[in-house]
Every structure is written in structure tokens, then in C-alpha cells.
């Protein structure tokens, strides 16, 4: 490597976590070795903070965690929120209405609490993956009015074959107003137009005095692409879609083959 890597941002689902949503012993050991060597390791995920924190504790990380695709950065195990950029209320309401018109499951996140429009297979899948319980509220627009707060993120969950068309509809409705991305075959996510994992990583770099070229970012999804471009070394997993691989500096084995450890072992 041309520059020493001081800050490493690692995605969770289908990157650090295998198909069983577990951290393998090899990945855990590689992260511990990187930390012992002086690197700052953070998790950079679309997940909510409450769903990310248990993995940070498993890895004994006490660093700022990039959650909600970069909308919410909070120090692990602390009340210290370093960044919070919620979706503007009018855009959140427009997204909720679009989901209702298309018959698509919708969730919003306020104060790190998940509120879901319905309790079907979508909620069951999300709960199984993220190990977090939500609150069922069929009228999310009414909920936001009651709470008087905009959501940190809006999530659509639908059948894999519908995801591209739902994403296109949401992008068309939100052009220039919000950032739409896809984090998994079933998830389409809406955050503030100023938000991405890359913008959160840039924010961390400024806070920590780290240069962009001193960073490594590891991910697998479309929502990781900006971060991989921003980092000095962008690493795509072997299970990434081809567009993600095409913009990466390095492609490593899949999440089921300890690809994160393979990337970190290159730094030794």
C-alpha cells in the first residue's frame, strides 16, 4: 500500500457478516489485529444504531459507528452523537404515500426506533436479519405528525423482482430532493440528499484528522459504492454485484469466505 491505512470502514450485511449474519473467527481476529496495529476500525452500515451496536461490542470497538447509510454517526456504547441528518419531513411523507399507493411495506426510524406499516413477511424477514423488534403502525404519516420529528431513514421492503421498479419510482419522485439507494435485493432506502456512507466517512476523517488516502472501505452493495470511491482503498466483496466490483480497487473473496479478513491481511 502506498499510504498507511489509519481508518477502516466495514459494511455489515454480506460483507463482515456471513450468510448466517455472524462474524467468523477469522474476520474477528483480523479486525482485532488491525486495531492492535493502530488502525481505527468502524462499522458502516444501513442498519439502525441499535442493530449495529451488538456487533461493535462483539468486536470490542469503541469508535464512532456509521449507521443508517451515514445519516447517524454515534460513538459505540455512548450517547455521543457526532452526526444526525434526518430525511426532510415532506420527503418522508411523500415516500410513505408512494409506498401505500404501490402496496409496498414501509418502515420509518425515529429516535432509533423502528416503526413498520404492516406486520407481514417483510417485518419477519427484517427482524430475523437485524435482530430488532419494531412497532406496528399502519398509518406512518399520522405517526410522524404525532411524534413531530422527521425520520432518520425510510425503508421499502418488497419482492426481489419488484425492487428495481420500486427504486426507479422512488428515484423519479425524489430527484434532487433525497438520496435513494438499494442495500439488499429486497430493500430500497431513502435518506437525506446530503447523506451517504461516503459523506459520513468524510465527516469522520475530518474529526479524526485522517486523510482520505489513509482510509480503506469494504462493502458489497450499491449503497457502498460512494464509500468505496471515496476511500484510498475501496474493497468489494466477491459476492458484490458487478457494478460494485467495477469501481473497487480490490475484489476479495465472498462474505462466506472471510473476504474482510483477506482485505485486512493485505495490510500486514
Secondary structure, 3 states (H helix, E strand, C coil): CCCCCCEEEECHHHHHECCCCCECHHHHHHHHHHHHCCCEEEEECCCCHHHHHHHHHHCCCCCEEEEHHHCEEEECCCCCEEEECCCCHHHHHHHHHHHHHHCCEEEEEECCEEEECCCCHHHHHHHHHHCCCCEECCCHHHHHHHHCCCCCEEEEECCHHHHHHHHHHHHHHHCCCEEEEEEECCEEEEEECCCCHHHHHHHHHHHHCCCHHHEEEEECCHHHHHHHHHCCEEEECCCCCHHHHHHCCEECCCHHHCHHHHHHHCCC
